[in-house]
Structures are given as C-alpha cells and as structure tokens.
C-alpha cells in the first residue's frame, strides 16, 4: 500500500499545505498545494515508463512520491514554488494568452495527438519541440491546465532524443468542456508558450 504525504510549511507570511498521493490506476504521482483551504496548484508526474523496469516495486514508487513531495517543500522554503508549478494566479486572475505568447525565443511547439488525447480519465498529450535546426532534445515543458471549476494543474516533462515529450494529467471527463492548457517550452534561455483549447471531436 502506498501512503501519501501531508506537510504544512510556512514561507514569509503564508502557510502552505502540501499533499502528495499516488494515483496507481493512472500511473501518476500528484502533489496539490493549498493556501487557506484553496488549492493554488497541482504538480503531476507519470511513472508509466518505470513500471516495466525489472524489480520496480511499491517501495520504489513510494520513494518517487517522497522525492516529489520533498522537492515541492524545498521550493516553497526557498521561495521558488513557481519554478515548479508555474505562475500562481491571485484570486480572480487570468493569465492572458497574448502575454503568454510574448517571448518566442525561436522555439516551436507542435501538439502531435490533438485528435485523440483522452483515455480512462487521463489526458495524454504528446508534443514535439523544434527550432530552426530541427527537433530539440532536453527541452523542459511545463503545462498549466485550467478548468472552470478547479485550481490549475501543473505538469512537467522533458523532450527525448527525438524532441518529443508526453504529459499525462488525471482529469474527470466532465471538466473537459471548459478546459484549456498553456504549454511553455524552455531551452538554453529561450522560451515560447502556446495555448490549446479542448473540444469534443465525436
């Protein structure tokens, strides 16, 4: 059995409650950050690529979850939470797509599976990142998924040797109607952000 982690940590004048749990059915490790009972962001990472490794066990999964929880705690302590989950919106604040697109840095993000991304309560988004010289490995991707009724969900991935990366996010199908995702690519000091809106295709 995989147990979750719950920690209260104070930075400056704010107390953050950090809650991490393993969603074993979805092969995801999810951390939620609360302030005064309001979820201000989520960070999720997939361990789907590790379950096929020889000897991978619940203990290894527990260690992955523990490390993810610890990284969030350390980021809060250092005042760098936004470096992991992206911009934290104030009450009522909406990030403008125009502002998000302001700095391109020569990078291009392509959504590879836009027509078939939802499966068993999980969004599976596949992206490729390139510049003028071709596909780029080692690019940091950060996604910010927004819905009408819940706090933003932040996830991260890094492009592989072919410039491709996969982001998995647990999400109830009912929330897809008003959902949108901002994806930022960062590489060698350059960055670009694209906004994608979800729509039903069938």
Buried (B, 14 or more C-beta within 10 A) or exposed (E): EBEBBEBEBEBEEEEBBBBBBBBBEBBBBBBBBBEEEEBBBBBBBBBEEEEEEEEEEEEBBBEBBBEBBBEBBEBBEEEEBEEBBBBBBEEEEEBEEEEBEEEEBEBBBBBEEBEEBBEEEBBBBBBBBBBEEEBBBEBBBBBBBBBEEBBBBBBBBEBBEEBBBBBBBBBEEEBBEEBBBBBBBBBEEBBBBBBBEBEEEE
